[in-house]
Amino acid sequence: MGLLRRGPIAFGAIVAVVLSCGSVREDETLCEEAVARLDDCCTKVDARRFNCTYNDGCGTDLNPILSARAANCIRDTSCTDLQDRGICDGIVQLSYEPYPFQNRSQFEAEACR
C-alpha cells in the first residue's frame, strides 16, 4: 500500500524535473509547424534538413532556420500556392546548404514571396 501512495508523488516529481529542464520557445514551435506543413505540401522536402532548435551555449548559437515571419508565411499559404508559386522548390534548394551556411533571411524571402 505504501508503494501505491508514492506513485502520484513520483509521477509529480518526474513531471517537475522534465518541465524544469527547459521549455520549448515559440519560434521553435512555429518553425516545427511550418516544416510539418512543408512536409505535407511539398513532395521533395526532407524535414530532417531544417533546424528548428534554439541553443545558446558552448560558444555556438543555434537558431531555428525559419523565422517567425517565414513560418507564418508558410503556414498561411495553401499547399497549391506553395507548389504553384515555386516556394516548395525554392525552400528545398535552400535546405540543401549545410546548416552553418544557411541564411534565415533567404528562407524568409523565399517563404514570403
matplotlib code that plots the C-alpha trace (Angstrom):
import matplotlib.pyplot as plt

x = [0.0, 2.9, 4.1, 0.7, 0.8, 4.2, 3.1, 1.5, 4.3, 6.9, 4.9, 4.7, 8.4, 9.2, 6.9, 8.5, 12.0, 11.0, 9.4, 12.3, 14.9, 13.8, 10.9, 10.1, 10.3, 7.6, 9.9, 10.8, 7.1, 6.4, 9.3, 8.2, 4.7, 5.9, 8.2, 5.3, 3.3, 6.1, 6.4, 2.7, 2.6, 6.0, 6.9, 10.7, 11.0, 13.1, 12.0, 15.3, 17.2, 15.5, 16.8, 14.0, 16.0, 17.3, 20.5, 22.7, 25.8, 29.3, 30.3, 27.6, 24.4, 21.8, 18.5, 15.5, 16.2, 12.7, 12.0, 8.5, 7.6, 8.8, 6.9, 3.7, 4.0, 4.3, 1.5, -0.8, -0.2, -2.2, -0.4, -1.5, 0.0, 3.2, 3.6, 2.4, 4.4, 7.6, 8.0, 8.4, 11.2, 12.9, 12.8, 14.1, 17.0, 17.9, 17.7, 20.5, 23.0, 24.8, 23.2, 26.2, 25.9, 22.1, 20.7, 17.5, 16.8, 16.9, 14.4, 12.2, 12.4, 11.5, 8.7, 7.0, 7.4]
y = [0.0, 2.4, 1.9, 3.0, 6.2, 7.1, 6.6, 10.0, 11.7, 10.0, 11.0, 14.6, 14.7, 13.3, 15.9, 18.7, 17.6, 17.4, 20.8, 22.4, 21.2, 23.6, 24.8, 25.0, 28.5, 30.0, 30.4, 26.6, 25.7, 28.0, 26.6, 23.0, 23.7, 25.3, 22.4, 20.0, 22.0, 21.9, 18.1, 17.7, 20.0, 19.7, 16.2, 16.9, 18.3, 16.4, 17.7, 16.5, 19.2, 22.0, 23.1, 24.3, 24.2, 27.1, 26.6, 29.3, 27.9, 26.4, 29.2, 28.2, 29.9, 27.7, 29.3, 27.9, 28.4, 29.6, 33.0, 33.6, 35.6, 32.9, 30.2, 32.3, 32.8, 29.1, 28.2, 30.8, 29.7, 26.9, 23.8, 24.7, 28.1, 26.8, 24.5, 26.7, 29.8, 27.7, 28.2, 24.5, 24.2, 27.3, 26.1, 22.7, 24.3, 26.4, 23.4, 21.6, 24.1, 22.8, 24.4, 26.7, 28.3, 28.6, 32.1, 32.8, 35.9, 33.9, 31.4, 34.2, 35.9, 32.6, 31.7, 35.1, 36.0]
z = [0.0, 0.7, -2.9, -4.3, -2.3, -3.6, -7.2, -7.6, -5.8, -8.0, -11.1, -9.9, -9.3, -12.7, -14.4, -12.3, -13.4, -17.1, -17.0, -15.1, -17.6, -20.3, -22.3, -26.0, -27.4, -29.5, -32.5, -32.3, -32.3, -35.2, -37.2, -36.5, -37.6, -40.8, -41.6, -41.0, -43.5, -46.0, -45.4, -46.1, -49.1, -50.9, -52.1, -52.2, -48.7, -46.3, -42.9, -41.3, -43.2, -41.2, -37.8, -35.6, -32.4, -30.3, -28.3, -26.9, -25.3, -25.5, -27.9, -30.5, -31.3, -32.9, -34.1, -35.9, -39.6, -40.2, -38.6, -37.1, -40.2, -42.6, -40.5, -40.6, -44.3, -44.9, -42.5, -44.1, -47.7, -49.2, -50.5, -54.0, -53.7, -52.2, -55.1, -57.9, -56.9, -56.7, -52.9, -52.3, -54.9, -53.6, -49.9, -50.9, -52.8, -49.7, -47.4, -49.4, -48.0, -44.8, -41.7, -41.0, -44.4, -44.4, -44.2, -42.3, -44.4, -47.6, -46.2, -45.2, -48.6, -50.3, -47.9, -48.1, -51.8]

ax = plt.figure().add_subplot(projection="3d")
ax.plot(x, y, z, "-o")
ax.set_aspect("equal")
plt.show()
